[in-house]
Amino acid sequence: MLFPELDEDDLNALADDIKENGLLHPVVLDRSGRIIDGRNRLKACEIADMEPSYTTYEGEDPDGYALSANIHRRNLTKGQLAMITAKACPLNGQGERPPSGQGERPLNGQTSRSLSRRLGISRGIVGNAYIVLQHAPDLVGPVISGATGLNEAYAIAQENKAKANSAEAQLAKLRTEDPQLANRVVEGELTVQGAWAERKARLEEDLRQRRVATNLLCEILPALAQIRGSRTFAQYDPDLAPPGRAVTREVIEHASTALAEVATIWKDRDLP
């Protein structure tokens, strides 16, 4: 339904008029019985407990007829007309539909360009309406009904669009830095913000572990290097060793293996 429904007060006023004067304009159906003009009149007849009258449109453009009848009968703003155009017509002249399922059946043979020209509204205003349709679809109805102005809805849609573009850019960056987290976002397991928070936590934990490892190696290896060639090893007394820290042959063997690993890693990383 492209055009706004009457509010309760206007609908009751129409019902009262129908009670007093009868239904002046019958409900119009197309050849298949679809209502193309007169939904509000039909509701008002139900309220007035009056039997509605019907007529059938026999032309070849029922949607165009409904559009023309409603435009001439209603006092709509350019913003409302632009939103109706965006909702009613394809996004281009090749049959592309508006996104996210928004929009009615395309008007027969009409594009938004031809319809906007017919309604006397600029393509720029219609373009703004399409932005609302794409990025603030919940405001389409309020704009058409007149509850929300097109400019206000467009501003909100632009904010939503910027947020969406930012999210897409953040996801693209995440794909480069952490593909697994990006996949969890795509699968709906995480939001983009949640994924970046998890990545930040991982990086902070990695930094903490590297800091601890670096401090440990900087305490042990330089001290070990300093006692090379000294009498320190010969002066070792197992009776004076702190509990649980005695140096045994097994400990020395593990230490030798560790030093060999250190040398290999330093060579692979090309560290001085």
matplotlib code that plots the C-alpha trace (Angstrom):
import matplotlib.pyplot as plt

x = [0.0, 1.7, -0.6, -1.1, -4.2, -6.5, -6.0, -8.8, -10.4, -10.4, -11.7, -14.6, -15.4, -15.5, -17.8, -20.1, -20.2, -21.0, -23.8, -25.3, -24.6, -23.8, -20.7, -20.0, -17.0, -17.2, -14.3, -12.3, -11.1, -8.9, -10.0, -8.7, -10.7, -7.8, -8.6, -6.7, -8.5, -10.8, -9.3, -10.1, -13.6, -14.1, -13.1, -15.3, -18.3, -17.6, -17.5, -20.7, -22.3, -23.0, -22.8, -20.0, -20.4, -17.7, -16.6, -14.0, -11.2, -11.1, -7.9, -4.5, -2.7, -4.5, -1.6, -1.2, -4.9, -4.6, -1.6, -3.2, -6.5, -4.8, -2.4, -5.2, -7.4, -4.8, -2.7, 0.7, 4.1, 6.9, 8.7, 5.7, 5.5, 9.2, 8.9, 5.9, 7.9, 10.9, 8.7, 6.6, 9.3, 12.4, 15.7, 16.5, 14.8, 15.9, 13.6, 15.8, 13.7, 14.3, 16.4, 15.3, 11.9, 10.7, 8.4, 5.2, 4.8, 6.5, 4.0, 3.4, 6.3, 7.3, 10.6, 11.2, 12.5, 9.3, 7.1, 9.0, 8.7, 4.9, 4.6, 6.7, 9.4, 13.1, 15.3, 17.4, 14.4, 13.6, 17.3, 17.0, 13.9, 15.9, 18.6, 15.8, 14.4, 17.8, 19.2, 16.2, 13.3, 11.4, 10.9, 9.3, 5.8, 6.1, 7.4, 4.5, 1.9, 3.4, 4.4, 8.1, 9.5, 11.7, 14.6, 14.5, 14.4, 17.1, 19.4, 18.9, 19.4, 22.7, 23.9, 22.9, 24.7, 27.9, 27.7, 27.2, 30.1, 32.3, 31.3, 32.1, 35.5, 36.2, 35.2, 37.5, 40.4, 39.5, 39.7, 43.3, 44.4, 42.3, 40.4, 39.0, 37.4, 36.0, 34.4, 32.7, 31.3, 30.0, 28.4, 26.6, 28.5, 30.1, 29.4, 32.2, 32.6, 32.7, 35.3, 37.6, 37.2, 38.2, 41.1, 42.3, 42.1, 44.2, 46.8, 47.0, 47.4, 50.1, 51.9, 51.8, 53.2, 56.0, 56.8, 57.1, 59.1, 61.5, 62.1, 62.7, 65.3, 66.9, 67.4, 68.7, 70.8, 73.0, 73.7, 74.6, 76.8, 78.6, 79.7, 81.1, 84.8, 84.6, 84.8, 81.0, 80.2, 83.0, 81.8, 78.2, 77.2, 74.0, 73.5, 73.1, 70.6, 67.2, 64.4, 63.1, 65.8, 68.7, 70.9, 71.1, 72.4, 68.9, 68.4, 71.7, 70.6, 67.3, 69.1, 71.5, 68.5, 66.9, 70.0, 70.1, 66.5, 67.3, 70.2, 68.0, 65.2, 67.6, 69.1, 65.7, 64.5, 67.9, 68.3, 71.7]
y = [0.0, 3.2, 5.9, 6.6, 5.3, 7.9, 8.3, 7.3, 10.7, 11.2, 7.7, 8.3, 11.6, 9.8, 7.2, 9.9, 11.5, 8.2, 7.6, 11.0, 11.3, 7.7, 6.5, 9.1, 7.3, 3.5, 1.3, 0.5, -3.0, -4.3, -7.2, -9.7, -8.2, -6.4, -3.1, -0.4, 2.6, 3.0, 1.1, 3.9, 4.2, 0.5, 0.8, 3.8, 1.8, -1.0, 1.6, 3.2, -0.3, 0.6, -1.7, -0.4, -0.1, -1.3, -0.6, -2.3, -0.5, -1.8, 0.0, -1.4, 0.5, -0.1, 1.0, 4.1, 4.8, 4.3, 6.6, 9.3, 9.2, 9.4, 12.1, 14.4, 13.6, 14.0, 17.0, 15.4, 17.0, 16.6, 14.4, 12.1, 11.9, 11.2, 8.4, 6.9, 7.1, 5.3, 2.6, 2.1, 2.0, 0.0, 1.5, 1.7, 1.2, -2.4, -3.9, -3.8, -3.8, -1.7, -3.5, -5.5, -6.4, -2.8, -1.5, -2.3, -3.9, -1.7, 0.6, -0.6, 0.5, 3.4, 4.2, 6.5, 9.1, 9.1, 9.0, 11.9, 14.0, 13.2, 14.2, 17.3, 16.4, 16.5, 13.5, 14.8, 14.5, 11.0, 10.1, 11.1, 8.9, 5.9, 6.5, 6.3, 3.2, 1.5, 2.7, 3.6, 1.3, 1.7, 5.4, 4.8, 4.4, 7.5, 9.6, 8.5, 9.1, 12.5, 11.6, 12.2, 14.6, 13.3, 15.6, 14.2, 10.6, 11.3, 12.6, 9.5, 7.3, 9.1, 8.3, 4.7, 4.6, 6.0, 3.5, 0.6, 1.8, 2.1, -1.4, -2.8, -1.1, -2.5, -5.9, -5.7, -4.7, -7.5, -10.0, -8.9, -9.0, -11.9, -13.9, -16.3, -13.5, -12.0, -15.3, -15.4, -11.9, -13.1, -16.1, -13.9, -15.2, -11.8, -8.2, -6.2, -4.3, -7.5, -9.0, -6.0, -6.1, -9.7, -9.0, -6.2, -8.5, -11.1, -8.5, -7.3, -10.8, -11.5, -8.4, -9.4, -12.8, -11.4, -8.9, -11.7, -13.9, -11.0, -10.1, -13.7, -14.2, -10.9, -12.0, -15.5, -15.4, -12.4, -13.7, -17.1, -15.5, -13.5, -16.6, -18.4, -19.2, -18.3, -20.6, -20.3, -23.7, -25.3, -23.6, -25.0, -26.6, -28.7, -28.5, -24.7, -24.8, -23.3, -25.8, -27.1, -25.2, -27.5, -27.8, -31.4, -33.1, -33.3, -29.6, -28.9, -31.1, -29.2, -25.9, -27.0, -27.9, -24.5, -22.7, -24.5, -23.6, -20.0, -20.0, -21.5, -19.0, -16.0, -17.2, -17.7, -14.2, -12.7, -11.1, -9.8]
z = [0.0, -1.2, 0.2, 3.9, 5.6, 7.3, 11.0, 13.3, 13.5, 9.7, 9.2, 11.6, 9.9, 6.6, 8.0, 9.4, 5.9, 4.3, 6.7, 5.8, 2.1, 1.0, -0.7, -3.4, -4.9, -5.2, -4.3, -7.5, -8.2, -11.0, -13.2, -10.7, -7.9, -6.2, -4.6, -6.4, -4.9, -1.9, 1.0, 3.4, 1.9, 2.4, 6.1, 6.6, 5.2, 7.7, 10.5, 9.2, 8.7, 5.1, 2.1, -0.2, -3.9, -6.3, -9.8, -12.0, -13.7, -17.3, -18.5, -18.9, -16.1, -12.8, -10.7, -12.7, -12.2, -8.5, -8.3, -10.3, -8.3, -5.0, -5.9, -7.1, -4.1, -1.4, -0.3, -0.2, 0.3, -2.1, 0.5, 0.7, -3.1, -3.3, -0.8, -2.6, -5.9, -4.3, -2.8, -5.9, -8.6, -9.4, -8.7, -12.4, -15.7, -15.9, -13.4, -10.3, -7.2, -4.1, -1.5, 1.5, 0.0, 0.3, -2.4, -4.1, -7.5, -10.1, -11.8, -15.3, -17.5, -15.2, -13.7, -10.8, -13.3, -15.4, -12.3, -10.6, -13.7, -13.8, -10.1, -10.5, -8.0, -8.5, -8.9, -6.0, -3.6, -4.9, -4.5, -0.8, -0.5, -1.9, 0.8, 3.4, 1.8, 1.9, 5.2, 7.4, 6.0, 9.3, 8.5, 5.0, 6.4, 8.7, 5.8, 3.6, 6.3, 7.1, 10.6, 9.8, 7.3, 4.5, 5.5, 9.0, 7.8, 5.3, 8.0, 10.1, 7.0, 6.3, 9.8, 9.4, 6.0, 7.5, 10.3, 7.8, 5.7, 8.8, 9.8, 6.4, 6.5, 10.0, 8.8, 5.8, 8.0, 10.4, 7.5, 6.9, 10.5, 11.9, 9.3, 11.9, 13.9, 10.6, 9.8, 13.2, 12.4, 9.0, 10.6, 13.1, 16.2, 16.9, 16.1, 14.4, 17.7, 19.7, 17.3, 17.7, 21.4, 21.4, 19.1, 21.4, 24.4, 22.5, 21.6, 25.1, 26.5, 23.8, 24.8, 28.5, 27.8, 25.6, 28.4, 31.0, 28.7, 27.8, 31.4, 32.3, 29.6, 30.3, 33.9, 33.2, 30.0, 30.7, 34.2, 32.8, 30.2, 32.9, 34.8, 31.8, 32.5, 36.2, 39.2, 39.8, 38.6, 40.6, 43.8, 43.5, 46.8, 46.6, 50.4, 50.0, 47.1, 47.8, 48.2, 44.8, 42.9, 43.1, 39.9, 38.8, 35.7, 34.4, 34.9, 33.2, 30.2, 29.9, 30.2, 27.4, 25.2, 26.1, 25.1, 21.8, 21.2, 22.0, 19.5, 16.7, 17.3, 17.4, 14.1, 12.5, 13.6, 12.6, 16.1, 17.1]

ax = plt.figure().add_subplot(projection="3d")
ax.plot(x, y, z, "-o")
ax.set_aspect("equal")
plt.show()
